[in-house]
């Protein structure tokens, strides 16, 4: 959340083994591998929440993205990061039921991030962080499928990759 280019993240190798701490700015500038999480928040009706990224973000401003996402900070693991991001971005704190769905390997397509994708079911209110998120919408899986089938304009490239894999792992 505190997206300071000097915040410390993990630099990792091609097997996601920790090399050591590096600043966010260095990792992105040098194209080094690091860790991130993306969380798909569903309600009990089976709709998924998409967030619209704030126009002030340095990456993908104004695009629609997974419910919550972020870099794994130095000193925390993937699951701790997922819990923290849910709290910071959406105000969801009772996220014990976080289910890890799958993991994407670091590649050019992911911005050299190893990404763990989690799912959580949440029916309570969402408290969106204004600096991070412009707004959000709940969509059925079919609506998201249609959006992507039509070209996915306005969606982040990482969300499109994650959604297609999610649908493959979890046939609706």
mmCIF file of the C-alpha atoms, coordinates in Angstrom:
data_MODEL
# 
_entry.id   MODEL 
# 
loop_
_atom_site.group_PDB 
_atom_site.id 
_atom_site.type_symbol 
_atom_site.label_atom_id 
_atom_site.label_alt_id 
_atom_site.label_comp_id 
_atom_site.label_asym_id 
_atom_site.label_entity_id 
_atom_site.label_seq_id 
_atom_site.pdbx_PDB_ins_code 
_atom_site.Cartn_x 
_atom_site.Cartn_y 
_atom_site.Cartn_z 
_atom_site.occupancy 
_atom_site.B_iso_or_equiv 
_atom_site.pdbx_formal_charge 
_atom_site.auth_seq_id 
_atom_site.auth_comp_id 
_atom_site.auth_asym_id 
_atom_site.auth_atom_id 
_atom_site.pdbx_PDB_model_num 
ATOM 1   C CA . UNK A 1 1   ? 0.000   0.000   0.000   1.00 0.00 ? 1   UNK A CA 1 
ATOM 2   C CA . UNK A 1 2   ? 2.728   2.432   1.046   1.00 0.00 ? 2   UNK A CA 1 
ATOM 3   C CA . UNK A 1 3   ? 4.071   2.210   -2.501  1.00 0.00 ? 3   UNK A CA 1 
ATOM 4   C CA . UNK A 1 4   ? 7.309   3.876   -1.834  1.00 0.00 ? 4   UNK A CA 1 
ATOM 5   C CA . UNK A 1 5   ? 9.935   2.922   -4.414  1.00 0.00 ? 5   UNK A CA 1 
ATOM 6   C CA . UNK A 1 6   ? 12.298  2.332   -1.475  1.00 0.00 ? 6   UNK A CA 1 
ATOM 7   C CA . UNK A 1 7   ? 10.073  -0.205  0.296   1.00 0.00 ? 7   UNK A CA 1 
ATOM 8   C CA . UNK A 1 8   ? 11.874  -3.536  0.712   1.00 0.00 ? 8   UNK A CA 1 
ATOM 9   C CA . UNK A 1 9   ? 10.639  -6.638  -1.082  1.00 0.00 ? 9   UNK A CA 1 
ATOM 10  C CA . UNK A 1 10  ? 12.197  -10.045 -1.682  1.00 0.00 ? 10  UNK A CA 1 
ATOM 11  C CA . UNK A 1 11  ? 14.382  -10.561 -4.705  1.00 0.00 ? 11  UNK A CA 1 
ATOM 12  C CA . UNK A 1 12  ? 14.058  -14.248 -5.640  1.00 0.00 ? 12  UNK A CA 1 
ATOM 13  C CA . UNK A 1 13  ? 15.610  -16.597 -8.189  1.00 0.00 ? 13  UNK A CA 1 
ATOM 14  C CA . UNK A 1 14  ? 13.877  -18.579 -10.917 1.00 0.00 ? 14  UNK A CA 1 
ATOM 15  C CA . UNK A 1 15  ? 12.822  -21.186 -8.301  1.00 0.00 ? 15  UNK A CA 1 
ATOM 16  C CA . UNK A 1 16  ? 11.329  -18.506 -6.001  1.00 0.00 ? 16  UNK A CA 1 
ATOM 17  C CA . UNK A 1 17  ? 14.174  -18.960 -3.523  1.00 0.00 ? 17  UNK A CA 1 
ATOM 18  C CA . UNK A 1 18  ? 15.052  -15.787 -1.638  1.00 0.00 ? 18  UNK A CA 1 
ATOM 19  C CA . UNK A 1 19  ? 18.188  -13.968 -2.770  1.00 0.00 ? 19  UNK A CA 1 
ATOM 20  C CA . UNK A 1 20  ? 17.719  -11.054 -0.400  1.00 0.00 ? 20  UNK A CA 1 
ATOM 21  C CA . UNK A 1 21  ? 16.022  -7.709  0.128   1.00 0.00 ? 21  UNK A CA 1 
ATOM 22  C CA . UNK A 1 22  ? 15.757  -5.193  -2.705  1.00 0.00 ? 22  UNK A CA 1 
ATOM 23  C CA . UNK A 1 23  ? 13.815  -1.995  -3.053  1.00 0.00 ? 23  UNK A CA 1 
ATOM 24  C CA . UNK A 1 24  ? 10.624  -2.001  -5.089  1.00 0.00 ? 24  UNK A CA 1 
ATOM 25  C CA . UNK A 1 25  ? 12.144  0.598   -7.411  1.00 0.00 ? 25  UNK A CA 1 
ATOM 26  C CA . UNK A 1 26  ? 15.226  -1.515  -8.165  1.00 0.00 ? 26  UNK A CA 1 
ATOM 27  C CA . UNK A 1 27  ? 13.203  -4.683  -8.753  1.00 0.00 ? 27  UNK A CA 1 
ATOM 28  C CA . UNK A 1 28  ? 10.974  -2.995  -11.305 1.00 0.00 ? 28  UNK A CA 1 
ATOM 29  C CA . UNK A 1 29  ? 13.701  -0.971  -12.956 1.00 0.00 ? 29  UNK A CA 1 
ATOM 30  C CA . UNK A 1 30  ? 16.040  -3.936  -13.356 1.00 0.00 ? 30  UNK A CA 1 
ATOM 31  C CA . UNK A 1 31  ? 13.328  -6.491  -14.148 1.00 0.00 ? 31  UNK A CA 1 
ATOM 32  C CA . UNK A 1 32  ? 14.258  -8.732  -11.213 1.00 0.00 ? 32  UNK A CA 1 
ATOM 33  C CA . UNK A 1 33  ? 12.046  -11.542 -9.936  1.00 0.00 ? 33  UNK A CA 1 
ATOM 34  C CA . UNK A 1 34  ? 9.937   -10.846 -6.858  1.00 0.00 ? 34  UNK A CA 1 
ATOM 35  C CA . UNK A 1 35  ? 6.716   -11.980 -5.175  1.00 0.00 ? 35  UNK A CA 1 
ATOM 36  C CA . UNK A 1 36  ? 3.126   -10.806 -5.299  1.00 0.00 ? 36  UNK A CA 1 
ATOM 37  C CA . UNK A 1 37  ? -0.359  -11.995 -4.429  1.00 0.00 ? 37  UNK A CA 1 
ATOM 38  C CA . UNK A 1 38  ? -3.692  -11.534 -6.155  1.00 0.00 ? 38  UNK A CA 1 
ATOM 39  C CA . UNK A 1 39  ? -6.941  -12.261 -4.327  1.00 0.00 ? 39  UNK A CA 1 
ATOM 40  C CA . UNK A 1 40  ? -10.272 -13.027 -5.979  1.00 0.00 ? 40  UNK A CA 1 
ATOM 41  C CA . UNK A 1 41  ? -13.076 -11.982 -3.620  1.00 0.00 ? 41  UNK A CA 1 
ATOM 42  C CA . UNK A 1 42  ? -16.372 -13.736 -4.333  1.00 0.00 ? 42  UNK A CA 1 
ATOM 43  C CA . UNK A 1 43  ? -19.735 -13.276 -2.655  1.00 0.00 ? 43  UNK A CA 1 
ATOM 44  C CA . UNK A 1 44  ? -21.965 -16.224 -1.854  1.00 0.00 ? 44  UNK A CA 1 
ATOM 45  C CA . UNK A 1 45  ? -23.950 -15.536 -5.047  1.00 0.00 ? 45  UNK A CA 1 
ATOM 46  C CA . UNK A 1 46  ? -20.794 -16.478 -6.973  1.00 0.00 ? 46  UNK A CA 1 
ATOM 47  C CA . UNK A 1 47  ? -20.003 -12.977 -8.204  1.00 0.00 ? 47  UNK A CA 1 
ATOM 48  C CA . UNK A 1 48  ? -16.428 -11.717 -8.220  1.00 0.00 ? 48  UNK A CA 1 
ATOM 49  C CA . UNK A 1 49  ? -15.407 -8.216  -7.142  1.00 0.00 ? 49  UNK A CA 1 
ATOM 50  C CA . UNK A 1 50  ? -13.227 -6.272  -9.574  1.00 0.00 ? 50  UNK A CA 1 
ATOM 51  C CA . UNK A 1 51  ? -11.488 -3.113  -8.444  1.00 0.00 ? 51  UNK A CA 1 
ATOM 52  C CA . UNK A 1 52  ? -10.785 -0.144  -10.649 1.00 0.00 ? 52  UNK A CA 1 
ATOM 53  C CA . UNK A 1 53  ? -7.250  0.996   -9.997  1.00 0.00 ? 53  UNK A CA 1 
ATOM 54  C CA . UNK A 1 54  ? -6.773  4.607   -9.002  1.00 0.00 ? 54  UNK A CA 1 
ATOM 55  C CA . UNK A 1 55  ? -5.720  6.991   -11.775 1.00 0.00 ? 55  UNK A CA 1 
ATOM 56  C CA . UNK A 1 56  ? -2.693  7.955   -9.652  1.00 0.00 ? 56  UNK A CA 1 
ATOM 57  C CA . UNK A 1 57  ? -1.141  4.437   -9.726  1.00 0.00 ? 57  UNK A CA 1 
ATOM 58  C CA . UNK A 1 58  ? 2.196   4.155   -11.526 1.00 0.00 ? 58  UNK A CA 1 
ATOM 59  C CA . UNK A 1 59  ? 1.223   0.812   -13.108 1.00 0.00 ? 59  UNK A CA 1 
ATOM 60  C CA . UNK A 1 60  ? -2.071  0.236   -14.958 1.00 0.00 ? 60  UNK A CA 1 
ATOM 61  C CA . UNK A 1 61  ? -3.823  3.420   -13.747 1.00 0.00 ? 61  UNK A CA 1 
ATOM 62  C CA . UNK A 1 62  ? -7.593  3.332   -14.170 1.00 0.00 ? 62  UNK A CA 1 
ATOM 63  C CA . UNK A 1 63  ? -7.730  -0.298  -15.311 1.00 0.00 ? 63  UNK A CA 1 
ATOM 64  C CA . UNK A 1 64  ? -9.905  -3.016  -13.773 1.00 0.00 ? 64  UNK A CA 1 
ATOM 65  C CA . UNK A 1 65  ? -8.011  -5.604  -11.754 1.00 0.00 ? 65  UNK A CA 1 
ATOM 66  C CA . UNK A 1 66  ? -8.384  -8.494  -9.325  1.00 0.00 ? 66  UNK A CA 1 
ATOM 67  C CA . UNK A 1 67  ? -10.224 -7.736  -6.079  1.00 0.00 ? 67  UNK A CA 1 
ATOM 68  C CA . UNK A 1 68  ? -6.987  -7.016  -4.212  1.00 0.00 ? 68  UNK A CA 1 
ATOM 69  C CA . UNK A 1 69  ? -3.306  -7.462  -4.974  1.00 0.00 ? 69  UNK A CA 1 
ATOM 70  C CA . UNK A 1 70  ? 0.102   -6.416  -3.802  1.00 0.00 ? 70  UNK A CA 1 
ATOM 71  C CA . UNK A 1 71  ? 3.775   -7.159  -3.407  1.00 0.00 ? 71  UNK A CA 1 
ATOM 72  C CA . UNK A 1 72  ? 5.001   -9.457  -0.672  1.00 0.00 ? 72  UNK A CA 1 
ATOM 73  C CA . UNK A 1 73  ? 6.973   -7.242  1.689   1.00 0.00 ? 73  UNK A CA 1 
ATOM 74  C CA . UNK A 1 74  ? 10.350  -8.300  3.030   1.00 0.00 ? 74  UNK A CA 1 
ATOM 75  C CA . UNK A 1 75  ? 9.700   -10.241 6.238   1.00 0.00 ? 75  UNK A CA 1 
ATOM 76  C CA . UNK A 1 76  ? 6.266   -11.641 5.361   1.00 0.00 ? 76  UNK A CA 1 
ATOM 77  C CA . UNK A 1 77  ? 5.067   -14.739 3.516   1.00 0.00 ? 77  UNK A CA 1 
ATOM 78  C CA . UNK A 1 78  ? 2.518   -14.957 0.712   1.00 0.00 ? 78  UNK A CA 1 
ATOM 79  C CA . UNK A 1 79  ? -0.450  -15.650 2.989   1.00 0.00 ? 79  UNK A CA 1 
ATOM 80  C CA . UNK A 1 80  ? 0.401   -12.853 5.428   1.00 0.00 ? 80  UNK A CA 1 
ATOM 81  C CA . UNK A 1 81  ? 0.623   -10.532 2.439   1.00 0.00 ? 81  UNK A CA 1 
ATOM 82  C CA . UNK A 1 82  ? -2.779  -11.655 1.133   1.00 0.00 ? 82  UNK A CA 1 
ATOM 83  C CA . UNK A 1 83  ? -4.361  -10.998 4.552   1.00 0.00 ? 83  UNK A CA 1 
ATOM 84  C CA . UNK A 1 84  ? -2.724  -7.582  4.793   1.00 0.00 ? 84  UNK A CA 1 
ATOM 85  C CA . UNK A 1 85  ? -3.789  -6.514  1.295   1.00 0.00 ? 85  UNK A CA 1 
ATOM 86  C CA . UNK A 1 86  ? -7.396  -7.596  1.908   1.00 0.00 ? 86  UNK A CA 1 
ATOM 87  C CA . UNK A 1 87  ? -7.447  -5.464  5.039   1.00 0.00 ? 87  UNK A CA 1 
ATOM 88  C CA . UNK A 1 88  ? -5.695  -2.452  3.514   1.00 0.00 ? 88  UNK A CA 1 
ATOM 89  C CA . UNK A 1 89  ? -7.460  -2.322  0.147   1.00 0.00 ? 89  UNK A CA 1 
ATOM 90  C CA . UNK A 1 90  ? -10.949 -3.632  0.956   1.00 0.00 ? 90  UNK A CA 1 
ATOM 91  C CA . UNK A 1 91  ? -11.307 -3.537  4.736   1.00 0.00 ? 91  UNK A CA 1 
ATOM 92  C CA . UNK A 1 92  ? -11.764 -7.324  4.912   1.00 0.00 ? 92  UNK A CA 1 
ATOM 93  C CA . UNK A 1 93  ? -10.214 -8.579  8.136   1.00 0.00 ? 93  UNK A CA 1 
ATOM 94  C CA . UNK A 1 94  ? -11.863 -11.924 8.811   1.00 0.00 ? 94  UNK A CA 1 
ATOM 95  C CA . UNK A 1 95  ? -9.953  -13.549 5.968   1.00 0.00 ? 95  UNK A CA 1 
ATOM 96  C CA . UNK A 1 96  ? -9.094  -16.860 7.665   1.00 0.00 ? 96  UNK A CA 1 
ATOM 97  C CA . UNK A 1 97  ? -10.807 -18.768 4.869   1.00 0.00 ? 97  UNK A CA 1 
ATOM 98  C CA . UNK A 1 98  ? -8.205  -17.689 2.317   1.00 0.00 ? 98  UNK A CA 1 
ATOM 99  C CA . UNK A 1 99  ? -7.782  -20.522 -0.145  1.00 0.00 ? 99  UNK A CA 1 
ATOM 100 C CA . UNK A 1 100 ? -4.667  -20.684 -2.298  1.00 0.00 ? 100 UNK A CA 1 
ATOM 101 C CA . UNK A 1 101 ? -5.750  -21.643 -5.816  1.00 0.00 ? 101 UNK A CA 1 
ATOM 102 C CA . UNK A 1 102 ? -2.517  -21.722 -7.832  1.00 0.00 ? 102 UNK A CA 1 
ATOM 103 C CA . UNK A 1 103 ? 0.760   -19.933 -8.458  1.00 0.00 ? 103 UNK A CA 1 
ATOM 104 C CA . UNK A 1 104 ? 2.011   -18.222 -11.592 1.00 0.00 ? 104 UNK A CA 1 
ATOM 105 C CA . UNK A 1 105 ? 5.702   -18.433 -12.472 1.00 0.00 ? 105 UNK A CA 1 
ATOM 106 C CA . UNK A 1 106 ? 7.636   -15.192 -12.829 1.00 0.00 ? 106 UNK A CA 1 
ATOM 107 C CA . UNK A 1 107 ? 7.826   -14.108 -16.468 1.00 0.00 ? 107 UNK A CA 1 
ATOM 108 C CA . UNK A 1 108 ? 7.748   -11.009 -18.606 1.00 0.00 ? 108 UNK A CA 1 
ATOM 109 C CA . UNK A 1 109 ? 3.939   -11.360 -18.698 1.00 0.00 ? 109 UNK A CA 1 
ATOM 110 C CA . UNK A 1 110 ? 3.688   -11.056 -14.891 1.00 0.00 ? 110 UNK A CA 1 
ATOM 111 C CA . UNK A 1 111 ? 6.266   -8.264  -14.610 1.00 0.00 ? 111 UNK A CA 1 
ATOM 112 C CA . UNK A 1 112 ? 8.737   -10.868 -13.245 1.00 0.00 ? 112 UNK A CA 1 
ATOM 113 C CA . UNK A 1 113 ? 6.457   -11.603 -10.296 1.00 0.00 ? 113 UNK A CA 1 
ATOM 114 C CA . UNK A 1 114 ? 5.780   -15.017 -8.834  1.00 0.00 ? 114 UNK A CA 1 
ATOM 115 C CA . UNK A 1 115 ? 2.082   -14.609 -8.076  1.00 0.00 ? 115 UNK A CA 1 
ATOM 116 C CA . UNK A 1 116 ? 0.048   -16.698 -5.664  1.00 0.00 ? 116 UNK A CA 1 
ATOM 117 C CA . UNK A 1 117 ? -3.662  -16.450 -6.381  1.00 0.00 ? 117 UNK A CA 1 
ATOM 118 C CA . UNK A 1 118 ? -6.066  -16.735 -3.454  1.00 0.00 ? 118 UNK A CA 1 
ATOM 119 C CA . UNK A 1 119 ? -9.833  -16.879 -3.204  1.00 0.00 ? 119 UNK A CA 1 
ATOM 120 C CA . UNK A 1 120 ? -12.011 -15.737 -0.329  1.00 0.00 ? 120 UNK A CA 1 
ATOM 121 C CA . UNK A 1 121 ? -15.802 -15.629 0.055   1.00 0.00 ? 121 UNK A CA 1 
ATOM 122 C CA . UNK A 1 122 ? -17.041 -12.365 1.568   1.00 0.00 ? 122 UNK A CA 1 
ATOM 123 C CA . UNK A 1 123 ? -20.569 -10.996 1.893   1.00 0.00 ? 123 UNK A CA 1 
ATOM 124 C CA . UNK A 1 124 ? -19.952 -8.134  4.257   1.00 0.00 ? 124 UNK A CA 1 
ATOM 125 C CA . UNK A 1 125 ? -19.294 -4.516  3.372   1.00 0.00 ? 125 UNK A CA 1 
ATOM 126 C CA . UNK A 1 126 ? -16.140 -3.442  1.556   1.00 0.00 ? 126 UNK A CA 1 
ATOM 127 C CA . UNK A 1 127 ? -14.186 -0.395  2.676   1.00 0.00 ? 127 UNK A CA 1 
ATOM 128 C CA . UNK A 1 128 ? -12.169 0.679   -0.340  1.00 0.00 ? 128 UNK A CA 1 
ATOM 129 C CA . UNK A 1 129 ? -8.923  2.558   0.114   1.00 0.00 ? 129 UNK A CA 1 
ATOM 130 C CA . UNK A 1 130 ? -9.345  5.801   -1.850  1.00 0.00 ? 130 UNK A CA 1 
ATOM 131 C CA . UNK A 1 131 ? -5.703  6.211   -2.916  1.00 0.00 ? 131 UNK A CA 1 
ATOM 132 C CA . UNK A 1 132 ? -5.651  2.678   -4.274  1.00 0.00 ? 132 UNK A CA 1 
ATOM 133 C CA . UNK A 1 133 ? -9.088  2.123   -5.718  1.00 0.00 ? 133 UNK A CA 1 
ATOM 134 C CA . UNK A 1 134 ? -11.432 4.382   -7.685  1.00 0.00 ? 134 UNK A CA 1 
ATOM 135 C CA . UNK A 1 135 ? -14.369 2.009   -7.456  1.00 0.00 ? 135 UNK A CA 1 
ATOM 136 C CA . UNK A 1 136 ? -15.458 -1.542  -7.905  1.00 0.00 ? 136 UNK A CA 1 
ATOM 137 C CA . UNK A 1 137 ? -18.132 -3.797  -9.291  1.00 0.00 ? 137 UNK A CA 1 
ATOM 138 C CA . UNK A 1 138 ? -19.489 -7.287  -8.664  1.00 0.00 ? 138 UNK A CA 1 
ATOM 139 C CA . UNK A 1 139 ? -19.716 -9.387  -11.832 1.00 0.00 ? 139 UNK A CA 1 
ATOM 140 C CA . UNK A 1 140 ? -20.894 -12.910 -12.530 1.00 0.00 ? 140 UNK A CA 1 
ATOM 141 C CA . UNK A 1 141 ? -18.292 -15.316 -13.884 1.00 0.00 ? 141 UNK A CA 1 
ATOM 142 C CA . UNK A 1 142 ? -20.146 -15.301 -17.217 1.00 0.00 ? 142 UNK A CA 1 
ATOM 143 C CA . UNK A 1 143 ? -19.926 -11.494 -17.391 1.00 0.00 ? 143 UNK A CA 1 
ATOM 144 C CA . UNK A 1 144 ? -16.167 -11.612 -16.836 1.00 0.00 ? 144 UNK A CA 1 
ATOM 145 C CA . UNK A 1 145 ? -15.828 -14.403 -19.409 1.00 0.00 ? 145 UNK A CA 1 
ATOM 146 C CA . UNK A 1 146 ? -17.760 -12.279 -21.936 1.00 0.00 ? 146 UNK A CA 1 
ATOM 147 C CA . UNK A 1 147 ? -15.653 -9.187  -21.225 1.00 0.00 ? 147 UNK A CA 1 
ATOM 148 C CA . UNK A 1 148 ? -12.461 -11.154 -21.873 1.00 0.00 ? 148 UNK A CA 1 
ATOM 149 C CA . UNK A 1 149 ? -13.944 -12.887 -24.934 1.00 0.00 ? 149 UNK A CA 1 
ATOM 150 C CA . UNK A 1 150 ? -14.687 -9.437  -26.394 1.00 0.00 ? 150 UNK A CA 1 
ATOM 151 C CA . UNK A 1 151 ? -11.018 -8.501  -25.974 1.00 0.00 ? 151 UNK A CA 1 
ATOM 152 C CA . UNK A 1 152 ? -10.883 -7.522  -22.323 1.00 0.00 ? 152 UNK A CA 1 
ATOM 153 C CA . UNK A 1 153 ? -10.426 -3.820  -22.967 1.00 0.00 ? 153 UNK A CA 1 
ATOM 154 C CA . UNK A 1 154 ? -9.933  -1.963  -19.679 1.00 0.00 ? 154 UNK A CA 1 
ATOM 155 C CA . UNK A 1 155 ? -8.757  -5.073  -17.799 1.00 0.00 ? 155 UNK A CA 1 
ATOM 156 C CA . UNK A 1 156 ? -5.166  -5.453  -16.626 1.00 0.00 ? 156 UNK A CA 1 
ATOM 157 C CA . UNK A 1 157 ? -3.148  -8.062  -18.515 1.00 0.00 ? 157 UNK A CA 1 
ATOM 158 C CA . UNK A 1 158 ? -2.363  -9.902  -15.277 1.00 0.00 ? 158 UNK A CA 1 
ATOM 159 C CA . UNK A 1 159 ? -6.057  -10.138 -14.393 1.00 0.00 ? 159 UNK A CA 1 
ATOM 160 C CA . UNK A 1 160 ? -6.838  -11.640 -17.799 1.00 0.00 ? 160 UNK A CA 1 
ATOM 161 C CA . UNK A 1 161 ? -4.113  -14.292 -17.354 1.00 0.00 ? 161 UNK A CA 1 
ATOM 162 C CA . UNK A 1 162 ? -5.264  -15.044 -13.792 1.00 0.00 ? 162 UNK A CA 1 
ATOM 163 C CA . UNK A 1 163 ? -8.948  -15.285 -14.766 1.00 0.00 ? 163 UNK A CA 1 
ATOM 164 C CA . UNK A 1 164 ? -8.361  -17.661 -17.679 1.00 0.00 ? 164 UNK A CA 1 
ATOM 165 C CA . UNK A 1 165 ? -6.283  -19.923 -15.412 1.00 0.00 ? 165 UNK A CA 1 
ATOM 166 C CA . UNK A 1 166 ? -8.843  -19.672 -12.612 1.00 0.00 ? 166 UNK A CA 1 
ATOM 167 C CA . UNK A 1 167 ? -11.589 -20.814 -14.986 1.00 0.00 ? 167 UNK A CA 1 
ATOM 168 C CA . UNK A 1 168 ? -9.404  -23.691 -16.148 1.00 0.00 ? 168 UNK A CA 1 
ATOM 169 C CA . UNK A 1 169 ? -8.628  -24.765 -12.569 1.00 0.00 ? 169 UNK A CA 1 
ATOM 170 C CA . UNK A 1 170 ? -12.137 -24.246 -11.327 1.00 0.00 ? 170 UNK A CA 1 
ATOM 171 C CA . UNK A 1 171 ? -14.616 -25.077 -14.090 1.00 0.00 ? 171 UNK A CA 1 
ATOM 172 C CA . UNK A 1 172 ? -17.821 -23.170 -13.393 1.00 0.00 ? 172 UNK A CA 1 
# 
